[in-house]
Amino acid sequence: MSYEPISVFDIFKIGVGPSSSHTLGPWRAAQKFLAELDGRGVLQQVTGVRILLFGSLAKTGVGHGTDIAVQMGLCGNDPVTFAVEDINPRIKDIADMKLLLLAGRHEISFDPREDIVFLVTETLPFHSNALQFQAQLSTGENIASTYYSIGGGFVVKEGEITKAGQKAQVPFPVNDARDLLQWCIKTGMTIHELVMENEQAWRSEIATREGVQRIWRVMLESVYRGCHTEGFLPGGLNVKEEQLL
């Protein structure tokens, strides 16, 4: 079995929740579809887009914001930098106007109630989290691409080989906790020291520390926002938020 290490930044990602596989993954899939259209030079020819959600994405998609995520992705917004407080107003505008600014620069007719289809009884064989984007062009041509949200925000297009992260050779390969313990005993290093040594296979120690600090700041901001917000949690379950602080 081949060994392919993953970075701490493949495990911990900044993005819109609540789910890495049902929210962040579909958002990234929409971005990939935009890049495909742009790469083929046909984005400005798109007259309409339809999204099919299969399996688990269809069954729990509304509760996990999958329908919201694909719309935001198609608008060209990035889940790392987009302000979460602006998501609901943007989605409401799309629904009210029945218009979507594709990639932030090409307006098309789009009705979420008609153009996002929840196929709750259909599952594709490769993975239960599947979605397909269908674009209609002014030339009469149709372009369709199927993506799978395989967990952790990773997305693979149908037919592509799945690769979690940039391939690297780490000095202390770890498959399980026993490997980790053996390396600690052998080297005398702590767990966090071993992890930092491995991370340098991808980037400098300074870059790793800065990236981890950024994730920590976002986590603190998220907790603070949640503790100071009233109303109801998104997802349709009508879970009431209470200010804790």
C-alpha positions in Angstrom: 0.0 0.0 0.0 1.4 3.4 -1.0 1.9 6.0 1.7 0.7 9.5 1.1 1.2 11.9 4.1 -1.2 14.8 4.6 -0.5 18.1 6.2 -2.2 19.6 9.3 -3.8 22.1 6.9 -5.4 19.2 5.0 -7.1 18.3 8.3 -7.9 21.7 9.7 -9.5 24.1 7.2 -11.0 27.5 7.4 -14.4 27.5 5.7 -18.2 27.9 6.1 -19.9 25.1 8.0 -21.6 23.3 9.5 -20.1 20.4 7.5 -16.8 20.0 5.7 -18.3 17.3 3.4 -21.9 18.8 2.9 -21.0 22.5 3.0 -17.4 23.2 2.3 -17.0 20.4 -0.2 -20.0 21.4 -2.4 -18.8 25.0 -2.3 -15.4 24.0 -3.6 -17.0 21.8 -6.2 -18.9 24.9 -7.5 -15.6 26.8 -7.7 -14.1 23.9 -9.6 -16.9 24.0 -12.1 -16.5 27.7 -12.6 -12.8 27.1 -13.3 -13.7 24.4 -15.8 -16.0 26.8 -17.6 -13.5 29.6 -17.5 -10.7 27.3 -18.7 -12.8 26.3 -21.7 -13.6 29.9 -22.5 -17.3 29.5 -22.3 -18.3 31.1 -19.0 -19.8 34.2 -20.8 -21.9 31.9 -23.0 -23.7 30.3 -20.1 -27.4 31.0 -20.1 -28.4 28.7 -17.2 -27.1 26.3 -14.6 -28.7 23.4 -12.9 -27.4 21.5 -9.9 -28.3 17.9 -9.1 -27.7 16.7 -5.5 -27.5 12.9 -5.0 -27.6 10.6 -2.0 -26.5 12.1 1.3 -26.2 15.6 -0.1 -29.8 15.4 -1.1 -31.1 13.9 2.1 -29.4 16.3 4.5 -28.4 19.1 2.1 -30.9 21.7 3.4 -29.9 21.2 7.0 -26.2 21.4 6.2 -26.5 24.3 3.8 -25.5 22.4 0.7 -28.0 24.4 -1.5 -26.5 27.6 -0.1 -23.0 26.5 -0.6 -23.3 25.7 -4.3 -24.9 29.1 -4.9 -22.2 30.9 -3.1 -19.6 28.9 -5.0 -21.2 29.6 -8.3 -21.1 33.4 -7.5 -17.3 33.1 -7.2 -17.2 33.7 -3.5 -14.5 32.0 -1.4 -15.5 30.2 1.8 -12.3 31.2 3.5 -12.7 35.0 3.1 -16.4 35.6 2.6 -18.1 37.3 5.6 -20.6 34.8 7.1 -23.0 37.6 8.0 -23.4 38.4 4.3 -24.4 34.9 3.2 -28.1 35.0 4.0 -28.7 38.4 2.4 -26.9 37.2 -0.7 -28.9 34.0 -0.9 -32.1 36.0 -0.4 -31.2 38.3 -3.2 -30.7 35.4 -5.6 -34.1 33.8 -4.6 -36.0 37.1 -4.8 -34.5 38.3 -8.1 -34.1 34.8 -9.6 -30.7 36.0 -10.9 -27.2 34.7 -10.1 -24.0 36.5 -10.9 -21.9 33.6 -12.2 -18.2 34.0 -11.1 -19.1 37.5 -9.9 -19.2 38.8 -13.5 -21.8 37.0 -15.7 -25.5 37.3 -14.8 -27.8 34.4 -15.5 -31.4 33.5 -14.7 -31.4 31.2 -11.7 -34.2 30.0 -9.5 -33.0 27.9 -6.5 -36.4 26.2 -6.1 -36.2 25.0 -9.7 -32.5 24.8 -10.5 -31.3 22.9 -7.4 -32.7 19.4 -7.5 -32.6 17.1 -4.5 -32.5 13.5 -5.8 -33.1 11.8 -2.4 -33.6 8.3 -3.8 -30.6 8.3 -6.1 -27.0 7.6 -5.1 -24.0 7.4 -7.4 -21.7 4.4 -7.0 -18.4 6.1 -6.3 -19.5 8.0 -3.2 -22.7 9.0 -1.4 -21.8 12.7 -1.5 -22.3 13.4 -5.2 -23.4 16.5 -7.1 -23.6 17.4 -10.8 -23.5 20.8 -12.4 -25.1 21.3 -15.7 -24.5 24.4 -17.8 -26.5 25.5 -20.8 -24.7 27.6 -23.3 -26.0 30.1 -25.8 -24.6 27.9 -28.6 -27.0 25.2 -27.6 -24.3 23.1 -26.1 -24.6 21.6 -22.6 -21.7 21.0 -20.3 -22.1 18.6 -17.3 -19.5 17.7 -14.6 -20.0 15.4 -11.6 -18.1 15.9 -8.4 -17.8 14.0 -5.1 -17.3 15.6 -1.7 -15.2 12.8 -0.1 -14.8 14.4 3.3 -12.7 17.0 5.0 -13.5 19.5 2.3 -11.8 17.4 -0.3 -13.5 17.3 -3.7 -12.7 15.0 -6.7 -14.2 15.2 -10.2 -15.6 12.1 -11.6 -12.8 10.2 -13.4 -10.0 12.0 -11.6 -7.6 10.3 -9.1 -8.2 11.5 -5.6 -5.2 13.2 -4.0 -5.7 14.7 -0.5 -2.7 17.0 -0.6 0.5 17.9 -2.2 2.7 14.8 -2.3 5.7 15.1 0.0 8.3 12.9 1.7 8.1 13.4 5.5 11.0 12.5 7.8 8.7 10.7 10.3 5.9 8.8 8.5 3.0 8.0 10.7 0.1 5.6 9.9 -1.3 5.1 13.4 -0.7 6.0 17.1 1.9 3.2 17.4 4.1 4.7 14.8 3.8 8.1 16.5 4.8 6.6 19.9 7.8 4.7 18.4 9.1 7.9 16.8 8.7 9.8 20.1 10.7 7.1 21.9 13.3 6.8 19.2 14.0 10.6 18.7 13.1 11.9 22.2 10.9 14.5 20.6 7.3 15.4 21.7 4.3 14.9 19.4 4.1 18.6 18.4 7.9 18.6 17.6 7.5 15.6 15.3 4.5 17.2 13.6 6.4 20.4 13.0 9.3 18.5 11.5 6.9 16.7 9.1 5.2 20.0 8.2 8.5 21.4 6.9 8.2 18.9 4.0 5.6 21.3 2.7 6.6 24.8 3.9 8.8 26.6 6.4 8.3 26.5 10.1 7.4 30.2 10.1 4.7 29.6 7.5 3.3 26.7 9.5 3.1 28.7 12.7 1.4 31.6 10.9 -1.1 29.3 9.4 -1.9 27.6 12.7 -2.3 30.9 14.4 -4.7 32.0 11.7 -6.9 28.9 12.2 -6.8 29.5 16.0 -8.0 33.1 15.5 -10.8 32.1 13.3 -11.9 29.5 15.9 -11.9 32.1 18.6 -13.9 34.5 16.5 -16.4 31.8 15.6 -16.9 30.9 19.3 -17.3 34.6 20.2 -19.8 35.2 17.4 -21.8 32.2 18.5 -21.9 33.3 22.1 -23.0 36.8 21.2 -25.7 36.1 18.7 -29.4 35.6 19.2 -32.0 34.1 16.8 -32.1 30.6 15.3 -29.4 28.4 13.9 -29.5 27.9 10.1 -30.7 24.5 8.8 -34.4 24.5 9.3 -34.5 22.8 12.7 -35.4 26.0 14.5 -32.7 25.6 17.2 -32.7 28.8 19.2 -29.5 30.6 19.8 -29.0 32.2 23.2 -26.4 34.7 24.2 -24.0 33.1 26.7 -21.8 36.1 27.5 
